[in-house]
Every structure is written in structure tokens, then in C-alpha cells.
């Protein structure tokens, strides 16, 4: 399990009802300065689960989960009633840059091999520049700028490889849920001798990649005898009949009864609803499939979603 949980709250604020006055100094040639209210963040969050491949003689289960939860708030604000006097330029800037990288890999091999792999990123960002309410007009001799800028990049990758001698089930989930809110607002009247700019910019790149491979029993013409040699183009029915004949020979050579009185060897056939033009045989697939990939994935990730639901509803699991 790779887990990263980050919460930030970065604020630059002129408090509600406060008064800020800028004035020229006594030295000759000087001027009134600018007012800058700036909140910035530059953050990189990474969660990775990269276990070694799991091997088992009978059963191999290689589970891997990587989870990133990021909740980031950046605010630059002149709150309601805040008064600004005498400033030349006034700039409120909220700027955020957030990279969230989540990667999970898993692998298993055995007679029955199962590899559930999940990489999940839950990202919430709020980047806000705000000029709050005020009675009257806020006046400056220069420009006024209220800007909110967000650059968010989220990458989620899940990869699983499964090899099973009898059954192979590989399920990979890559999920990115990103909610980016970037807002620039003014709720007061402004009179400026320069430009007035109220601007919100967002650059977001969200990506999720999932790959899964499952290799099961050998296909037609690829099955092997006990001595490791390759059989020649035998399907399931032929392989089963060969095994039965071999067993009968072994029984006879040891004075035991064979299976000749038990009827013909059952055939591997499609369902009765299959059209008549079917070849009537089911071969062993090189890649063993699952009837419902969605169901397999749901079962494999039940523990993960139990953890997530518990976290968001305040019942955090302390024994991961």
C-alpha cells in the first residue's frame, strides 16, 4: 500500500474591517508604493506501491494499492470592510501549482493467480483571489489586479501481470478524480488611474492509465506433456481423452478396473443456444478471461473502497 494524504491552507489576508494606509515619505523624488497581497504554493505529491511479484505453488495473490488524497486551499483576499488608502498599485494574487503522481504495480503467478491493482487520486484544489465588500469606492492612483492562477497535473497509473497454470485473473484500476476551482472576484466599487484586471486562469492535465495482462493455460497446440514436450494440436476434448486413456492403461497394468464402464468421455460443448454453425468445441484460451470484468474488479477492490468510505465519513481505519 502506498498512501499520501496532504492538506494545505495558505492565506494572505487583509482582515475584515481593517484599514491600510500608504503614504509618501519625506525624501525627495519618492512615491507611494504598491500593495501586494500574495499567497503561493508549489507542491509535489507522490504515492507509489511497487511490490515484488508474488509466487505460489497453488495460489498466488499479488495485490497493490496506491492512493493519493490532496486537499489544497490558496487564498489572497481583502475581506469585507477592509479599507485601502493611498496605494499606487494594488495586487491580490493567489497562485498554486500542484503535481499529484500515483502509481501501482502488481504481479502474481501460481496455479490460481489473482492480481488486483488499483491506483487512485482524489484531488481538490481551491485557488481564490477576492476583493470583499465595502461601502463607498476604493481608489488608487495606479492599477488594480485581482488574479487567481492554478496549474494542476495529476497522473495515475496501474499495471498488473498475472500468470496462472489453471486460472489467471488480472484486474487493474486507474482512477483520477480532480476538482479544481479557480476564482477571481471583486465585490466592491473600484476607481483606478490605471488598468483594472480581474482574472482567473487554470491549466489542468489529468491522466489515468490502466493495463492488465493475464496468462492462463496453454492454447491449442501449445499444451505440454508431463515430460515437457509439446503435444500436436490437441484441443480440450482430445487432451481429456488422452488423460483418460493414460489412466486406464495405468489401472490395467496394476490389476485395477479401468473406466470403460462409465460411458463416453464428456465433450466440451458450447451452450444449447449456440448456433448450429459453431465448431462445437471449447479450446483452452491462452489468456483466461473473466465473464464479468466489472464484477471481478469490484470484488478485488472492496477493501480499498471500504477504507475510502471510512475515511470520508470520519471512521478512519488505523490498522492498514
Buried (B, 14 or more C-beta within 10 A) or exposed (E): BBBBEBEBEBEBBBEEEEEBEBEEEEEEEEEBBBBBBEBBBEBEBBBBBEBEBBEBEEBBBBBBBBBBBBBBBBBBBBBBBBBBEBBBBBBBBBBBBBBBBBBBBBBBBBBBBBBBBBBBBBBBBBBBBBBBBBEEEBBBBBBBBBBBBBBBBBBBBBBBBBBBBEBBBBBBBBBBEBEBBBBBBBEBEBEBEBEBEBEBEBEBEBEBBBBBBBBBBBEBEEBEEEEEEEBEEBBBBBBBBBEBEEEBEEBEEEEEEBEEEEEEBEEBEEEEEEEEEEEEBBBBBEEBEBEEEEEBBEEBBEBBEEBBEEBEEEEEEEEE
